[in-house]
Amino acid sequence: MFIKSLLKKVLSYKLFYFLQKINFIRITYKAFKYDAKRYLKHSNAFFPFNTKGKLLGQIIAEYHAIEKGICMPERRIGFGQKLMSNLIDHCLLFVQNYGTNDENFIHAVKVIAEYDLLHKAYPDKLDSTLEKKIEKFLSNFPYDASSQLQMTREEYLKYNNAPFDKFSQSRHSLRNFSGNVDENILFQAIQLAQTAPSSCNRQPSRVYIINEKEKIAQALALQNGNRGFGHLADKLLIITEDLNYFLSISERNEAYINGGMFSLNLLYALHFYGIGACPLNWCAEQENDMGLRKLCSIPENEIVILLIAIGGIPEKFMLASSPRVHTHTIIKKI
Ligand SMILES: Cc1cc2nc3c(=O)[nH]c(=O)nc-3n(C[C@H](O)[C@H](O)[C@H](O)COP(=O)(O)O)c2cc1C
């Protein structure tokens, strides 16, 4: 503090603030470098599959894509063959290094068995090499097939006014829509989502609502994860955070935390009001991010956190089972 006020006196104000800005840029780069180094080293992106966690992350993402494929409103028999082949390879690599006891591995095997069972009724739909690969794999790990969930609208909304435990367990990502969402009810859901906590109550979350079918299709074409159901959405929500509300470099990730908390509260609020919803990642390349900004007039100072496809809930539909790991797995006592 003393040095700062001394420098202010010795240097002209202009020079002082110039140097301060240079220093801020230096600190900013250092902070992002600190984050980037950790991400490069520990995510699966740069040094793939060299830890148990990296392999499990890959296996879960792959079996989940198969679960989704099974639940699609217009399921394509023979879908995801390359994906299935990769999943089996990753499962075998996992067994080789970490054995067969892991709950995620076991669920992956069950999903492979469900895929196999589904395709048994359509003998010519799978490539014969893949068929043999699946058969050989399952002969070594004879678990029962998993079963994705069949639901009715009534069952899905049964716990909307139940205590939180039941209510929260009844929310599932819906990948099948039928009918429209009332604008007034959507407004109430967004209002309820505003009860989410935010840093110093700064409330930097923003919600864009796209109504126009053509615009929804254009936005979804920039997103990787809505194939097979996105076209059924009645509206598309875009959750952004306004960076103007963040104060220092140490808050560089706060927008994502605030946006994540707001988004979950919004998912619960949508469920409460009987609106079907599926969160859609915005892990977009720069070009796609710029495309969405242009399409929806999202200003530079806002970052996109998540898209949410919403629509009416069909009479009957399927849900991905998306099982959760055992709670002991995620608790670390110190
Ligand atoms: C940040 C985030 C991104 C997601 N992106 C997608 C997506 O692109 N496509 C999709 O179908 N589901 C997506 N989901 C939904 C997850 O697959 C789903 O939440 C998970 O499987 C758990 O299932 P549940 O929501 O039914 O409990 C996303 C979820 C989150 C939290």
The ligand as a Tripos MOL2 file, in Angstrom:
@<TRIPOS>MOLECULE
LIG
   31    33     1     0     0
SMALL
NO_CHARGES

@<TRIPOS>ATOM
      1 C1        -23.1740  -29.1620  -18.4940 C.3       1 LIG1
      2 C2        -24.0620  -30.2180  -19.0910 C.ar      1 LIG1
      3 C3        -24.0530  -30.4400  -20.4470 C.ar      1 LIG1
      4 C4        -24.8940  -31.3970  -21.0160 C.ar      1 LIG1
      5 N1        -24.9170  -31.5540  -22.3760 N.ar      1 LIG1
      6 C5        -25.7670  -32.4250  -22.9350 C.ar      1 LIG1
      7 C6        -25.8660  -32.5210  -24.3410 C.ar      1 LIG1
      8 O1        -25.1860  -31.8220  -25.0920 O.2       1 LIG1
      9 N2        -26.7500  -33.4010  -24.8550 N.ar      1 LIG1
     10 C7        -27.5510  -34.1760  -24.0620 C.ar      1 LIG1
     11 O2        -28.3470  -34.9440  -24.6010 O.2       1 LIG1
     12 N3        -27.4870  -34.1130  -22.7070 N.ar      1 LIG1
     13 C8        -26.6130  -33.2440  -22.1280 C.ar      1 LIG1
     14 N4        -26.5630  -33.1180  -20.7710 N.ar      1 LIG1
     15 C9        -27.4350  -33.9390  -19.9320 C.3       1 LIG1
     16 C10       -26.6370  -35.0560  -19.2440 C.3       1 LIG1
     17 O3        -26.3550  -36.0770  -20.1420 O.3       1 LIG1
     18 C11       -27.4660  -35.5380  -18.0520 C.3       1 LIG1
     19 O4        -27.6350  -34.4820  -17.1540 O.3       1 LIG1
     20 C12       -26.8230  -36.7120  -17.3100 C.3       1 LIG1
     21 O5        -26.7410  -37.8350  -18.1240 O.3       1 LIG1
     22 C13       -27.6020  -37.0650  -16.0510 C.3       1 LIG1
     23 O6        -28.9110  -37.4060  -16.3780 O.3       1 LIG1
     24 P1        -30.1890  -36.6430  -15.8200 P.3       1 LIG1
     25 O7        -30.0660  -35.1830  -16.2080 O.co2     1 LIG1
     26 O8        -31.3370  -37.2980  -16.4910 O.co2     1 LIG1
     27 O9        -30.1920  -36.7980  -14.3320 O.co2     1 LIG1
     28 C14       -25.7340  -32.1660  -20.1900 C.ar      1 LIG1
     29 C15       -25.7160  -31.9510  -18.8080 C.ar      1 LIG1
     30 C16       -24.9220  -30.9840  -18.2690 C.ar      1 LIG1
     31 C17       -24.9590  -30.7460  -16.7820 C.3       1 LIG1
@<TRIPOS>BOND
     1     1     2 1
     2     2     3 ar
     3     2    30 ar
     4     3     4 ar
     5     4     5 ar
     6     4    28 ar
     7     5     6 ar
     8     6     7 ar
     9     6    13 1
    10     7     8 2
    11     7     9 ar
    12     9    10 ar
    13    10    11 2
    14    10    12 ar
    15    12    13 ar
    16    13    14 ar
    17    14    15 1
    18    14    28 ar
    19    15    16 1
    20    16    17 1
    21    16    18 1
    22    18    19 1
    23    18    20 1
    24    20    21 1
    25    20    22 1
    26    22    23 1
    27    23    24 1
    28    24    25 2
    29    24    26 1
    30    24    27 1
    31    28    29 ar
    32    29    30 ar
    33    30    31 1
@<TRIPOS>SUBSTRUCTURE
     1 LIG1         1 GROUP 0 **** ****
